[in-house]
Amino acid sequence: MKKLVHLLFGDPKKFFTPFNLISGFIMLVGLGLIGLRLAKGLGAVTNLTQTTPWGIWIGFDVMSGVALAAGGYTLAATVHIFGLKKYEPLVRPAILTGFLGYVFVVLGLILDLGRPWRMPLIMIFPRGVTSVLFEVGMCVAAYLTVQLLEFVPAFWEWLQWDGLRSFWGKLTVWLSILGVVLSTLHQSSLGSLFLLAPTKLFPLWYSPYLPLFFFVSSIVAGLSMVIVESSLSHRLFAYRLPASSHFDLDDLTLGLAKAAAVVLWVYFFLKLIGLSELGRWDLLLTPYGHLFLVEMLGFVALPCVLYTLGVRTRNVKLVRFTGGWTVIGIIFNRLNISVIAFNWQIHPHYHPSWMEITVSVTLVTMGIWLFRWLVNRLPVLSHEKPETGTNTLKDLWAAGAGGA
């Protein structure tokens, strides 16, 4: 039994680290609040009202989470559809990050729904199939399944089932194409949701191009998230990299930054077009206008310049900093649209409770823990077979049977 515990949870002597203790405390408090929400309802832990039914669980957990999880389809398309094979070492970690991101997006959505147990009924008894929410729900569920199927080869390699792994490899391109199609649909449809509420969203953020804005910015979010994730994972899990690994992470990072710079410049000029068509330049002098300028100049224009400068000078540190800054900017944009500038004319304005924030932080922490657990046990950073006696299902079974 001790061996089984060691294989599942690692060395107990190394478990009580500052990160584990702090994150464990956060999850303990957060799980208690989740239990309170499920037992007592939304009113027990949130500041949501009948006039403001959407809060940080939608703005951060869902809107931001879906955007930041876009690295999966972005990298899968880059490698398996466009044939840029040199980025293949980054695909599986990106898919895992995207898959976990969508898992916790769904969990956040479940917590936000008044009657979450009715959510599966949308697939069994579909009503209003022309609804944007119906399309988003179906596409997210389908894409979550696709990402699971894309990550399954890591399990076949862990189990050392070479035949099944070889067969699954033939499905890779088709799964990537399906993932891109589904992502294009629901990433843009999240923006379409706000087209239905032109009087509730402050005019500077409202635009008929919102679906396009959401889709293009999701590509930037995906590329930036991969830059951040690859930098952290290859530093923190360097011991999981095989000795035969010869790819240059800095070179791959600069390549991703070049693509992110191009797409981000496109996004910036699209936003300018939307602003010029609105024609309300006077709104920039309002408090919400100042917030819009902070977003446009500080989190769109500035990353454009920094990405370009980083690629031109081959400054990898600057590129990685810009990736993190861009991720913050995407979150800022989604919160502006779905929380801060939404229902702007209602007073008092919604502010999340400390319990709502704690639950959101808990979901992120759980995602980090699960990512770390899977990377330490599955061939995520490499496609090499695990060493016998450390990771295989046979060893887990033997450990459990021996302890019994």
Secondary structure, DSSP 8 states (H G I E B T S, - for coil): -HHHHHHHH--GGGT--HHHHHHHHHHHHHHHHHHHHHHH-GGGT----SS----HIIIIIIIIHHHHTTHHHHHHIIIIIS--GGGGGGHHHHHHHHHHHHHHHHHHHHHHSSSGGGTTHHHHS---TT-HHHHHHHHHHHHHHHHHHHHHHHHHHHHT-HHHHHHHHTTHHHHHHHHHHHHHHHHHHHHHGGGG-TTTB-TTT--TTHHHHHHHHHHHHHHHHHHHHHHHHHHHTGGGS-TT----HHHHHHHHHHHHHHHHHHHHHHHHHHHHHH--GGGGGSHHHHHHHIIIIIIIIHHHHHHHHHHHHT-HHHHHHHHHHHHHHHHHHHHIIIIISBTTTSSS-----HHHHHHHHHHHHHHHHHHHHHHTTS-SS--S---TTTS-HHHHHHHHHHH-
